[in-house]
């Protein structure tokens, strides 16, 4: 694992540090802004909170995981979380409009560069 990349991810998890970054993952480029695991899980939990009983249970589980991530932010880094993410795999980005959160395994990242890809 790349120690510099781990430093950026730990800063996001422990200090709410945000950084525009583009990751190379198995030939695809994923661009976005780093966020903490806590912020990622909290934000994703809101997608489910207004649904049926199962959806609300998922929301609650994600909210609990978010709190746990906040309390344990100094643990080993296994995932990187991005907001306003886009994935480039040979053409137009996915999604081409709007934004979403992305989560990926740190061990699957082949490389990175600082900054976002801007197609506008």
Beta strands, then each sheet from edge to edge (+ up, - down):
strand 1: 20-25
strand 2: 28-35
strand 3: 79-88
strand 4: 102-105
strand 5: 111-114
sheet 1: 4+ 3- 2+ 1- 5+
end
